[in-house]
Amino acid sequence: MSSNPSPAAERLSNAVPSSPPRTDVLVVGAGPAGLMCAREAAGRGLRVLVLEQSDRPGRKLLVSGGGKANFTNRRVLPLHYRCGDPAFCGPALKAFSPAVMERLVAAWGLPVEERGHGQLFLTVPARNLLHCLMEDVRTR
Ligand SMILES: Cc1cc2nc3c(=O)[nH]c(=O)nc-3n(C[C@H](O)[C@H](O)[C@H](O)COP(=O)(O)OP(=O)(O)OC[C@H]3O[C@@H](n4cnc5c(N)ncnc54)[C@H](O)[C@@H]3O)c2cc1C
């Protein structure tokens, strides 16, 4: 019997790398939460793989805020959240405050406007925010 691999086995061995790239963090879902998580992990030097089931990432982000992404609210407080653990929201908001998000969007050069009740929207389409977020994830 020949020891040569069959054409099918050869195709398979070409398709599957013998040692796949190392991944430290697997993120399921390329919505704003998953992309921010990936950005954060990549910024800490971790190798991140984002899995998305649909053909396009961030679909809901694209339609948020009537297409202008109401991306944060300057007046948001822990008491505005309903949470099983009342001790969670305060520190979480302190660690990533609306001001931090506002600075991030400003650093990406995206124009914003404040509407009623402290709501911040882009003045350009939400796809710009998605593009910046995706680029940030790729390049960190
Ligand atoms: C019309 C509309 C307007 C909105 N306006 C606003 C607004 O102005 N401001 C605001 O803050 N929020 C708004 N929202 C809500 C906002 O879009 C959501 O809060 C936000 O998208 C949630 O982000 P997420 O990453 O948690 O989830 P999603 O955006 O739902 O992302 C989850 C991702 O995970 C993927 N996924 C799910 N399961 C799997 C799986 N098993 N394997 C692989 N991938 C998977 C999905 O395909 C999706 O891409 C709006 C929503 C809608 C629909």
The ligand as an SDF file (V2000), in Angstrom:
LIG
                    3D

 53 58  0  0  0  0  0  0  0  0999 V2000
  -33.8140   50.2820   15.6590 C   0  0  0  0  0  0  0  0  0  0  0  0
  -32.8800   50.2930   16.8410 C   0  0  0  0  0  0  0  0  0  0  0  0
  -32.4550   51.5020   17.3600 C   0  0  0  0  0  0  0  0  0  0  0  0
  -31.6090   51.5340   18.4580 C   0  0  0  0  0  0  0  0  0  0  0  0
  -31.1560   52.7240   18.9170 N   0  0  0  0  0  0  0  0  0  0  0  0
  -30.2770   52.7640   19.9520 C   0  0  0  0  0  0  0  0  0  0  0  0
  -29.7120   53.9870   20.3970 C   0  0  0  0  0  0  0  0  0  0  0  0
  -29.9890   55.0350   19.8470 O   0  0  0  0  0  0  0  0  0  0  0  0
  -28.8400   53.9550   21.4310 N   0  0  0  0  0  0  0  0  0  0  0  0
  -28.4930   52.7940   22.0450 C   0  0  0  0  0  0  0  0  0  0  0  0
  -27.6830   52.8300   22.9840 O   0  0  0  0  0  0  0  0  0  0  0  0
  -28.9790   51.6310   21.6170 N   0  0  0  0  0  0  0  0  0  0  0  0
  -29.8440   51.5810   20.6040 C   0  0  0  0  0  0  0  0  0  0  0  0
  -30.3410   50.4080   20.1680 N   0  0  0  0  0  0  0  0  0  0  0  0
  -29.9410   49.2310   20.8770 C   0  0  0  0  0  0  0  0  0  0  0  0
  -28.5440   48.8320   20.4600 C   0  0  0  0  0  0  0  0  0  0  0  0
  -28.5140   48.5970   19.0690 O   0  0  0  0  0  0  0  0  0  0  0  0
  -28.1950   47.5990   21.2280 C   0  0  0  0  0  0  0  0  0  0  0  0
  -28.2550   47.8970   22.6080 O   0  0  0  0  0  0  0  0  0  0  0  0
  -26.7950   47.1360   20.8830 C   0  0  0  0  0  0  0  0  0  0  0  0
  -26.7030   46.8090   19.4990 O   0  0  0  0  0  0  0  0  0  0  0  0
  -26.4770   45.9360   21.7380 C   0  0  0  0  0  0  0  0  0  0  0  0
  -25.1750   45.5850   21.4430 O   0  0  0  0  0  0  0  0  0  0  0  0
  -24.6830   44.1120   21.6390 P   0  0  0  0  0  0  0  0  0  0  0  0
  -23.2880   44.0450   21.1010 O   0  0  0  0  0  0  0  0  0  0  0  0
  -24.9260   43.7010   23.0500 O   0  0  0  0  0  0  0  0  0  0  0  0
  -25.6870   43.1950   20.7920 O   0  0  0  0  0  0  0  0  0  0  0  0
  -25.9540   43.1770   19.2070 P   0  0  0  0  0  0  0  0  0  0  0  0
  -25.8290   44.5160   18.5920 O   0  0  0  0  0  0  0  0  0  0  0  0
  -27.2380   42.4460   19.0710 O   0  0  0  0  0  0  0  0  0  0  0  0
  -24.7760   42.2780   18.6590 O   0  0  0  0  0  0  0  0  0  0  0  0
  -24.7040   40.8860   18.8990 C   0  0  0  0  0  0  0  0  0  0  0  0
  -23.9400   40.2590   17.7260 C   0  0  0  0  0  0  0  0  0  0  0  0
  -23.6930   38.9010   18.0490 O   0  0  0  0  0  0  0  0  0  0  0  0
  -23.9920   38.1000   16.9160 C   0  0  0  0  0  0  0  0  0  0  0  0
  -24.2910   36.7660   17.4340 N   0  0  0  0  0  0  0  0  0  0  0  0
  -25.3120   36.4010   18.2310 C   0  0  0  0  0  0  0  0  0  0  0  0
  -25.2380   35.0970   18.5270 N   0  0  0  0  0  0  0  0  0  0  0  0
  -24.1270   34.6270   17.8980 C   0  0  0  0  0  0  0  0  0  0  0  0
  -23.5140   33.3560   17.8320 C   0  0  0  0  0  0  0  0  0  0  0  0
  -24.0220   32.2970   18.4790 N   0  0  0  0  0  0  0  0  0  0  0  0
  -22.3800   33.2150   17.0990 N   0  0  0  0  0  0  0  0  0  0  0  0
  -21.8480   34.2900   16.4460 C   0  0  0  0  0  0  0  0  0  0  0  0
  -22.3870   35.5210   16.4770 N   0  0  0  0  0  0  0  0  0  0  0  0
  -23.5140   35.6840   17.2010 C   0  0  0  0  0  0  0  0  0  0  0  0
  -25.1500   38.8120   16.2460 C   0  0  0  0  0  0  0  0  0  0  0  0
  -25.2770   38.4580   14.8860 O   0  0  0  0  0  0  0  0  0  0  0  0
  -24.7480   40.2790   16.4390 C   0  0  0  0  0  0  0  0  0  0  0  0
  -23.9280   40.7570   15.3860 O   0  0  0  0  0  0  0  0  0  0  0  0
  -31.1830   50.3330   19.0680 C   0  0  0  0  0  0  0  0  0  0  0  0
  -31.5920   49.1100   18.5350 C   0  0  0  0  0  0  0  0  0  0  0  0
  -32.4310   49.0840   17.4260 C   0  0  0  0  0  0  0  0  0  0  0  0
  -32.8490   47.7420   16.8560 C   0  0  0  0  0  0  0  0  0  0  0  0
  1  2  1  0
  2  3  1  0
  2 52  2  0
  3  4  2  0
  4  5  1  0
  4 50  1  0
  5  6  2  0
  6  7  1  0
  6 13  1  0
  7  8  2  0
  7  9  1  0
  9 10  1  0
 10 11  2  0
 10 12  1  0
 12 13  2  0
 13 14  1  0
 14 15  1  0
 14 50  1  0
 15 16  1  0
 16 17  1  0
 16 18  1  0
 18 19  1  0
 18 20  1  0
 20 21  1  0
 20 22  1  0
 22 23  1  0
 23 24  1  0
 24 25  2  0
 24 26  1  0
 24 27  1  0
 27 28  1  0
 28 29  2  0
 28 30  1  0
 28 31  1  0
 31 32  1  0
 32 33  1  0
 33 34  1  0
 33 48  1  0
 34 35  1  0
 35 36  1  0
 35 46  1  0
 36 37  1  0
 36 45  1  0
 37 38  2  0
 38 39  1  0
 39 40  1  0
 39 45  2  0
 40 41  1  0
 40 42  2  0
 42 43  1  0
 43 44  2  0
 44 45  1  0
 46 47  1  0
 46 48  1  0
 48 49  1  0
 50 51  2  0
 51 52  1  0
 52 53  1  0
M  END
$$$$
